[in-house]
């Protein structure tokens, strides 16, 4: 079945900078904003952009992610002639095909692209929080007669060294691309979202030695620019965050908490964000409970005090416990009289009675580091 | 245990219940429950959790919202290649509500039952909230070697849930027209040859039949042990997947004992309440003891207490709603609740108690008028000044002003008088030419009289102390007022509402009256104008005097020539049950032999009964079964079937029959023949003043009303107050006030039969008789239940008031 556009989501590496949070979970399956997983945003964008074929390229702890996405029905991606495909490492006749980088992974699964004879390939990450209509990016790509288009966003001056920094000419053609430069020449950062003409992408990936064209940002895009191909820049102006670190995960949760209309999450109009229903009853606040300036997901029971925090599903907060400025991931149990401040509580943690952890900087509290981080008041 | 694949399920969603406005847009199964669910989610989840893969739903009436919710059934694993979920719609659109799904209804879809391959079937209801494994019930059914197992709760309440073999069920379905049972309830109660088994379900279970049940069950979820019995993590409740953010709390939120669904935004105070998906409680708003459904908005500073707010209700800033558990404030979907303080209501009618009365209409107008001030409403009434009123009330009538009204090229002088009583202001329109006559109606120029009245009444609006917000007209007499108001620049903002007390009286006159009124832009298309029809098309809202009569008026059998008008106004058409004056009853009745109340009913009724038998010349005896009727003797009142049933009724040896009434000679003759045939057992009192009706209400054992139709009916309400058990046909207000006695659950206050058919009448009559003769304890309980029913006028006044507020 021929399609105009297929998407490939690169789930990528181990996400070590998220510490214990990703110890047994692929980054896109990490919880965000009480009821979401990071992947919800990208999958919802695809559904809202009418992209019917999605390949999810994964190799690290894929179980939870696969389990969550299933056939993609929650995002209306369970199409008869397309839908969600998981592209996992496999053993070929010669060797096991571990992915070495983003471009390397795409090359490995190029059969997937060929199957749908698509004209364009959209390369995405699974751990970004944003709402984008990819059809608009495609229109830009076609309008600029580009071989490749890179989505980019203005970032703060202090930040640029974290990103791939883009230089453009007056017509938005990219003339310079530097990955994580020490002395950035602009504040226009690549969002890690790439759109290619399928034919040109195939030629690019086959054009050089495999070992050199491993990563889109590091190798493929700079190579294309160097060889004079038309690489265009699509400027994105709305909210976007790459959640790669503990700090950014915490900050993104606080963004959501502080903006009552964050990404219009409660509206079914204008690119709605879907997530999978977990068949949980609504949460309940009991007679000793108190909740202020917070968001709470289904299945939780609150009998303690919650201030300025995000509380994920199936969380229990017992009497006289106090949770402030925290990001609580799913299935957490906070026992009586526990006090938590500035903490990201990893999923499934049981916080003991009278436990106290009041941190200045956000820290990840895990079952494994309970004793190191906090103390139990006697 | 048997394999799970041995069960299929029939979901009875035919029950309409009595949900007032909550079911205007949906059937009960689709009612929102537990902040994020619909009632049917529980039944379907039980089905999924019991491994049942073949389900048929039989819906009542408007099932769009249910079909939309269920979709392909995939949320309950019911979107399947083999079997799956089937919504089997009624083939006969004239079906009315029943207690339970009938075999006739199943017969319409007999192929489904013939094709299903499972050996056993669960027949259950769509309005149950519980978490049950039907395989456990099946196991019990098999262990007990039963033919039929009924599931009940710990209190013995029937849950409309049965297990039986497909073969047995099929035999009832295929023979539905030959057997004596209409549904599973009747089979369980009366089929003699079956091995019957009762399975008692011991966990939390709620059967939702009215808004109070819904509210109570919702509130019960706030108790943790109930919640954990309904929401079992191993047997989750599945529902349609929706899109919303997590619940969000503002910095000033104050929440205790609340269930809050996702997408809800809480900025104000919420205590002991359920807040539905995407509902918003603004800063400074307070929600107490209430069920707030999806997407409601409670504005800043608003107060909501003891309420059930249907989806998308908007409570405007500062508005206040006060209900309580026994008198819930219920809104309709998308209702806007404004501050209704000092709402000005003008009722216009041809008669009003205590001034003049020929029918129940006058009671309703008068009762509402004096109850409104207590609800904060400025209450006004306007009616013609008949000679009778003028004579009797001359000393009290205060002249307000005079005006000249042009009608048909003539100028007529009219005057406005008023009397203030109990906080209500009664206005009287005087016209020498039209109303200064001995009778109220029955003149050749009635059309002109009431067309003139409409114009004169509007002419006096300017002379009232305040211009009304709502003009509430009753029956056909003021029927042209909405038409005239629509064309009156001055009164554009006035909202009009029509109450139809009986569709038989319509007011038909020559179209000349339209010309005489000087209505310029009116297309006269017929030589006649029908006052009621004009009001039906022009009033802002339509009501009638009971919810069931409202439903019945959707059928030509009841609505007759006005069927089109009623169907067209369906959206704005409501049924509000009349109340009964609190003063009526045996406690204060000085005209009966012995006053009594619920505690002293046994003695009181015995004395009154003996007295009745004595004065009427019936055979005396406590164990005789005295049947009373106080009625107009007319076709409407069911005399056709009564006369056919009389011999069967009198065949029961202890039956005695006493009737007070006046009317149609045709039936009077028939009745007289029976009086001669059964001397000392039948006594007729023909003529309205020939006996004291209260002596019958107090002294009879049962009160018979086999009406063909009955918009509301007061006889049965009075009888209930006197502990006299009504035997009625299931129509109109009779259906809304009488509940058939269930000997198992000890619920109910009377006996109802469904078909307008002598055989059905006799059948229910025999049930009543047998209970009286053989089950004294049950009968006493029945009398106790009957006397506990109230029908307060306040409830009816509040219902009207709430409807008014939806119009502003």
Interface residues (C-beta under 8 A of the other chain):
Chain A: X33 X34 X35 X73 X74 X260 X262 X265 X266 X268 X272 X273 X274 X276 X277 X279 X280 X281 X282 X283 X284 X285 X286 X287 X289 X290 X291 X292 X293 X294 X295 X296 X297 X298 X306 X310 X311
Chain B: X34 X35 X36 X74 X222 X224 X227 X231 X236 X237 X238 X239 X241 X242 X243 X244 X245 X246 X247 X248 X249 X250 X251 X252 X253 X254 X255 X256 X257 X258 X259 X260 X261 X262 X263 X265 X266 X278
